[in-house]
Amino acid sequence: MRPIPRPAWMANYLVTIPAAISSIRQHPPGVDPTLDSIPQLNWAMLKDEPLSCIIQHMQEDGFRNWGFVVYRCAYANDSQWESYLEFLKEAVREDLEFFELETLLWKHLKWTIIEDPEDLDSASKQHRDGPGADDPWLRKRPRFKYCIYVDQRCFDTVDQYQAWVEQGAIGIPKTVVCAILDRTSKPSGRGRDGYPSVEGCTKMDTGWMYTDVSVLSGVYDRLSVEELSKRDYERPPEVWPMGDPMPFEP
């Protein structure tokens, strides 16, 4: 299962062309851009460049992998998992293509998938998170601080999306969802108390949120410079970024 293409009228960079994009467009046909062949991004450029924190960090620290580790946490249907994983990867690729960054960033996107139940407990930190996980300069990177958790409720959203497409993709688009977890968060949560219980947590910040998989690259970019709960946080069962309730909530 793959996401339907964005409409042709949904163009990007209608007014100002960011420096990195301008550089990428100037590469000869068939020559992919590299992190060294585009301008070195600095802090003054971050607000004007797409996915700028991902690019800048890889340019500066030399660690040239990005992307969340993905945990499969439901095992009833292998076919459903394969459809979900295909959709997840293609949604991220399409988002990079929309920003005109697919040729630059896709090759650095490290897909680490933990799907064997035994690996959830026995995988080493190096296998689970990849090289760099123990580097004190890198451990705050989103790759090592956050992860994607996919349970049965998330799986079911890809079936809902497929049914919507088969019915003509009419009306409000359906959303394929994953959960992003802060590995440093405590089960009791953080922030103000008194909210509806989410898996026993009544704090504002539950330590995780549901996210539309089509915006994962942007979420990763944002988490490169701020905490999950600092800004633009949707408390479960709402889904970032639109704030709609999570489908298939019990």
C-alpha positions, -999 to 999 in steps of 0.1 A, spaced: 0 0 0 13 34 -10 1 70 -4 -18 86 -33 3 113 -49 -1 149 -38 -22 170 -62 -2 189 -89 -13 223 -76 4 217 -43 37 232 -53 65 243 -30 88 273 -30 65 296 -49 83 328 -39 117 324 -24 140 294 -33 161 283 -3 198 282 -8 201 244 -5 173 238 -30 188 263 -55 221 244 -52 205 211 -57 187 223 -89 220 235 -103 235 200 -102 239 184 -136 213 158 -146 221 124 -132 245 139 -105 230 136 -71 238 163 -46 258 155 -15 261 172 19 294 186 8 282 199 -26 255 221 -12 260 252 9 271 247 46 240 256 66 244 279 96 221 289 124 211 321 105 198 300 76 178 274 96 144 292 95 146 295 57 158 261 47 136 229 46 146 202 70 176 224 79 184 208 112 188 174 97 211 187 71 231 210 93 238 183 120 250 158 94 272 185 78 287 195 112 292 163 132 300 139 105 273 114 116 255 109 84 226 88 93 191 100 104 157 85 109 138 69 138 142 33 149 109 15 142 95 -11 166 68 -35 155 47 -43 186 18 -63 171 21 -97 154 -13 -110 144 -10 -102 107 23 -102 87 6 -90 55 -8 -60 73 27 -52 87 42 -54 53 16 -30 39 21 -6 68 59 -7 64 57 -1 27 33 29 32 56 43 60 87 43 38 69 57 7 52 84 27 86 96 40 101 94 5 72 114 -10 77 141 16 113 144 8 104 146 -29 80 174 -22 108 194 -5 131 184 -34 154 168 -9 150 131 -19 182 129 -38 201 145 -9 186 129 22 171 95 12 205 78 10 213 89 45 180 77 60 188 46 80 158 23 84 164 2 115 134 -21 120 130 -42 151 102 -66 144 112 -99 160 96 -101 195 128 -117 208 148 -87 195 128 -63 216 145 -76 247 177 -91 235 190 -66 209 221 -48 219 221 -10 220 244 -9 190 222 -32 170 190 -14 180 202 22 176 231 18 152 267 32 153 269 64 174 244 55 200 270 57 228 287 89 215 280 117 241 279 142 213 252 123 194 230 107 220 206 137 220 200 133 183 163 122 176 176 89 163 188 79 198 164 98 220 131 89 202 116 59 184 86 49 164 62 24 181 37 6 158 9 -13 175 -23 -28 162 -42 5 163 -15 20 141 -17 -10 117 -54 -6 114 -50 30 101 -34 17 69 -64 -5 62 -87 25 68 -66 45 44 -68 17 17 -106 15 21 -108 53 16 -87 51 -16 -108 22 -29 -139 43 -24 -125 71 -46 -105 90 -20 -136 113 -15 -140 136 15 -116 142 43 -83 123 37 -76 94 60 -44 93 80 -19 65 86 -6 69 121 24 59 142 34 66 178 66 86 186 80 78 220 105 98 241 128 71 255 138 94 284 103 100 296 90 84 328 57 64 327 41 90 351 46 117 325 55 154 329 38 187 333 4 196 347 -18 169 362 -55 164 359 -59 153 323 -79 122 311 -59 90 318 -38 77 289 -24 43 298 -25 54 334 -8 88 328 -28 119 338 -1 145 331 -2 168 301 30 153 286 26 115 283 60 110 268 46 100 234 22 112 207 4 99 177 18 113 144 7 113 108 35 92 90 35 117 61 52 144 83 78 123 100 107 140 84 95 173 97 89 159 131 125 145 131 138 179 121 120 196 149 131 171 175 167 179 165 164 212 184 136 208 209 118 184 231 87 164 220 65 183 245 79 219 240 58 230 211 33 215 186 25 186 209 -8 167 206 -18 147 236 -31 112 228 -56 103 215 -52 133 192 -29 130 162 -2 154 152 -4 177 132 -41 182 126 -53 173 161 -79 148 149 -87 119 173 -69 87 167 -90 62 147 -97 28 163 -94 40 199 -109 14 223 
